Each structure stands twice: as structure tokens, then as C-alpha cells.
Amino acid sequence: MPLPRLITLALFSLLASASLGQSDPLPVADLSKLDTNRAKQEYRNPEPRELTVLTQTLSAEQIDRAVLNRLMQEINSEPANTKSRIGLNDNQLQELFITLSNARGFINGSEMANVRAMCAAWDESTAYGEARIADGIAAYKAREQLTQTFIAKYYSVVLFDIEAFLDETSLPLFRAYMKDRRRRLANAGMTSWGSPVQNISAGTDTIDFHCRTN
């Protein structure tokens, strides 16, 4: 196995241990469908209601992941343009695509891990009513931040792996691409689907669906 790969695997093992503290694989996301009819009804209701956040701007931890996923799409749809933009040869382009595909396959969301943490906290809470829901929401948000931090560190290792096989021509072009895309995403205020658990109302609905057994 090439030396950069061994270094990458060692770094990732350290990051995984430090971030998660235990063997807790990130599962494939269970994406909830947006109830558009309900959203429209709430929008039309003139009475003031508690805010439920459905989208949020990308956090700093999500930027590199979004940029690299976009790069993978560009390689797939416009390989010649990507080769020219970053100064890659055919072998480098293939290696880059494989690296990004493997990263995306390993980190494919973590919604259910967050939901499990929420349900465990709600189930173990000794509080009642909204206070018990608040305990579940707090656990969800804490696990969500832990996951985002872990993913950010994982993608820093992916970047290290990519830069290890780029040459002196393609490396500065790749770094310039990443810098430009990061700036574009930050300035554009790109959004991603936010947590459905942002407040008591949304948390109650989520807990009723996922955590209550009867």
C-alpha cells in the first residue's frame, strides 16, 4: 500500500477515536420527506407561531464536504473540463473520482444516529412534558454537532489524501479551486436541509414519530 494511503488511514483512525470516543459507525441517512401541504398551510396562517427551521446555511464544518461532492459531480458530468481546470491527467482524474466516491459512500449522512441519541435522552429523562422534549432536543443537537465535527475532520484527511497524489502542476490548481469554491459557497449562503428538531413543536412531532412505542 502506498505511503500516503497508510498515513491517511492512520490519521483517520486517530480522528475517529478522538471524535466519537467509541465504535459508533455513521449510518446511511434516513431522509424525511418534507410535508409541502403542511408548510404551505403554516405559511398562509396569519397567526404568529413558533419558528420551525427547515433549512439552514452551511456551517463551516460542511463547506469542504459540499465542495468535494460538487467536484465529484463535475468530474462525472464534465471530465474534460475538470481535467483542464485542475491540470489532471487521466490517472489523476480517476484517482480523484475514486477517492471522492469512497468518501461520499462512507459519510452518507447521520440523521438516524442523531435521532437515536434524541430518543435515548428522551427515554431516560426524568422530566415531564416540554422539559422532557427539551432534553431530547438538546441531545439531538449535541450529537448533530459531534457528527458535523467528525465529518469535517474526516474530509480534512480526504484532502490530505488527494493532495498526496497531485503533482507540482495540479496541486496549486486544486488548492485554488478549493479556495474559490469555498468562497463561493460561503458568499452565496448555500443552504442544506436543516435539523427537523429545532424547537418544542418540531421536537414533539419528531419524538412522537420516532421515539414513542405506543
C-alpha positions as a printed Julia matrix, in Angstrom:
214×3 Matrix{Float64}:
   0.0    0.0     0.0
   1.45   3.43   -0.9
   2.8    5.5     1.97
   0.22   8.34    1.63
  -2.58   5.78    1.98
  -1.04   4.35    5.15
  -0.68   7.85    6.6
  -4.26   8.64    5.66
  -5.62   5.52    7.32
  -3.59   6.2    10.47
  -4.79   9.8    10.65
  -8.39   8.81   10.14
  -8.21   6.16   12.85
  -6.96   8.79   15.3
  -9.67  11.23   14.27
 -12.39   8.63   14.59
 -11.23   7.66   18.08
 -10.94  11.26   19.23
 -14.24  12.41   17.74
 -16.55   9.54   18.58
 -14.85   8.07   21.62
 -16.12   4.63   20.68
 -17.03   2.42   17.79
 -20.12   4.18   16.5
 -20.35   3.88   12.71
 -22.26   6.62   10.96
 -25.33   5.09    9.29
 -26.86   5.9     5.96
 -29.22   8.81    6.3
 -32.94   8.21    6.66
 -34.15  11.36    4.96
 -37.62  12.53    5.99
 -39.96  13.79    3.3
 -40.97  17.4     3.51
 -44.71  17.83    4.04
 -45.28  20.61    1.49
 -49.02  20.86    2.14
 -48.43  21.47    5.82
 -45.69  24.01    5.08
 -47.98  25.95    2.74
 -50.78  25.93    5.34
 -48.45  27.26    8.03
 -47.19  29.97    5.69
 -50.73  31.15    4.97
 -51.78  31.19    8.63
 -51.56  34.83    9.8
 -51.31  33.93   13.48
 -47.82  34.14   14.99
 -46.37  30.68   15.55
 -43.16  29.23   16.85
 -40.49  29.12   14.15
 -39.61  25.72   12.7
 -36.34  25.85   10.76
 -36.45  23.61    7.67
 -33.24  24.86    6.07
 -30.06  26.34    7.41
 -26.96  27.83    5.84
 -23.98  25.55    5.56
 -21.83  25.52    8.67
 -18.05  25.81    8.47
 -17.84  22.05    9.05
 -19.97  21.34    5.98
 -18.18  23.52    3.42
 -15.39  21.18    2.31
 -17.75  18.25    2.11
 -20.09  20.24   -0.14
 -17.22  21.46   -2.34
 -15.79  17.98   -2.81
 -19.19  16.45   -3.54
 -19.68  19.17   -6.16
 -16.26  18.36   -7.63
 -17.22  14.7    -7.91
 -20.35  15.69   -9.84
 -18.26  17.87  -12.14
 -15.86  15.0   -12.84
 -18.8   12.77  -13.67
 -20.56  15.27  -15.95
 -17.65  17.25  -17.41
 -14.44  15.2   -17.06
 -12.53  17.06  -19.8
 -13.26  20.47  -18.3
 -12.29  19.26  -14.83
  -9.0   17.84  -16.12
  -8.2   21.15  -17.77
  -9.25  23.29  -14.78
  -7.15  21.37  -12.26
  -4.39  20.22  -14.62
  -5.0   16.5   -14.16
  -4.01  13.57  -16.31
  -6.32  10.59  -16.83
  -4.85   8.59  -13.95
  -5.11  11.51  -11.52
  -8.69  12.18  -12.58
  -9.63   8.55  -11.97
  -7.86   8.5    -8.61
  -9.59  11.71   -7.58
 -13.01  10.39   -8.55
 -12.46   7.12   -6.66
 -11.28   8.97   -3.55
 -14.29  11.29   -3.58
 -16.72   8.43   -4.27
 -15.33   6.4    -1.37
 -15.58   9.4     0.95
 -19.17  10.08   -0.04
 -20.07   6.42    0.39
 -18.55   6.3     3.87
 -20.12   9.54    5.03
 -23.68   9.48    3.74
 -25.43  11.46    6.42
 -26.09  10.66   10.06
 -29.68  11.6    10.73
 -30.62   8.31   12.35
 -27.63   8.45   14.74
 -28.86  11.87   15.85
 -32.41  10.57   16.23
 -31.23   7.6    18.32
 -29.39   9.97   20.66
 -32.54  12.08   20.96
 -34.75   9.08   21.73
 -32.31   7.71   24.3
 -32.18  11.06   26.12
 -35.97  11.43   25.99
 -36.48   7.87   27.24
 -34.01   8.28   30.11
 -35.14  11.77   31.14
 -36.88  12.12   34.48
 -38.56  15.36   33.4
 -42.13  15.69   32.13
 -43.88  17.41   29.25
 -41.95  20.08   27.39
 -38.96  19.73   29.7
 -38.61  16.1    28.64
 -38.89  17.11   24.97
 -36.2   19.76   25.58
 -33.87  17.06   26.94
 -34.34  15.11   23.72
 -33.74  18.2    21.55
 -30.54  19.04   23.45
 -29.22  15.51   22.93
 -30.1   15.66   19.22
 -28.26  18.95   18.72
 -25.21  17.78   20.68
 -24.97  14.59   18.61
 -25.53  16.57   15.4
 -22.61  18.9    16.22
 -20.4   15.94   17.13
 -21.19  14.38   13.77
 -20.5   17.58   11.84
 -17.15  17.97   13.58
 -16.25  14.36   12.85
 -17.17  14.74    9.17
 -15.12  17.94    8.89
 -12.07  16.16   10.3
 -12.67  13.18    8.03
 -12.76  15.4     4.96
  -9.54  17.1     6.05
  -7.97  13.64    5.8
  -9.58  13.17    2.38
  -8.0   16.45    1.25
  -4.62  15.27    2.55
  -5.04  12.06    0.58
  -5.91  13.94   -2.62
  -3.0   16.36   -2.33
  -0.63  13.43   -1.8
  -1.1   12.14   -5.36
  -1.23  15.5    -7.16
   1.94  16.8    -8.81
   3.54  20.24   -8.71
   1.36  21.39  -11.6
  -2.04  20.16  -10.44
  -1.61  20.78   -6.69
  -1.71  24.62   -6.81
  -4.6   24.47   -9.28
  -6.53  22.14   -6.99
  -5.9   24.39   -3.98
  -7.03  27.42   -5.98
 -10.19  25.52   -6.98
 -10.96  24.64   -3.36
 -10.36  28.22   -2.2
 -12.62  29.64   -4.92
 -15.43  27.14   -4.27
 -15.3   27.66   -0.53
 -15.62  31.39   -1.04
 -18.48  30.97   -3.5
 -20.46  28.71   -1.15
 -19.9   30.98    1.83
 -20.88  34.13   -0.08
 -23.87  32.52   -1.78
 -25.37  31.46    1.55
 -25.94  27.95    0.24
 -28.42  26.04    2.33
 -28.85  22.42    3.29
 -31.78  20.63    4.86
 -31.64  21.61    8.48
 -32.47  19.59   11.51
 -36.21  18.95   11.91
 -35.62  19.28   15.63
 -35.23  23.0    16.29
 -37.88  23.75   18.91
 -40.52  22.19   21.14
 -43.21  21.88   18.44
 -40.93  20.25   15.9
 -39.28  18.15   18.6
 -42.65  16.88   19.82
 -43.62  15.77   16.32
 -40.24  14.06   15.78
 -40.33  12.27   19.14
 -43.93  11.18   18.59
 -42.87   9.63   15.29
 -39.53   8.09   16.21
 -39.42   7.53   19.96
 -42.87   6.65   21.27
 -43.58   2.94   21.17
 -47.28   3.17   21.97
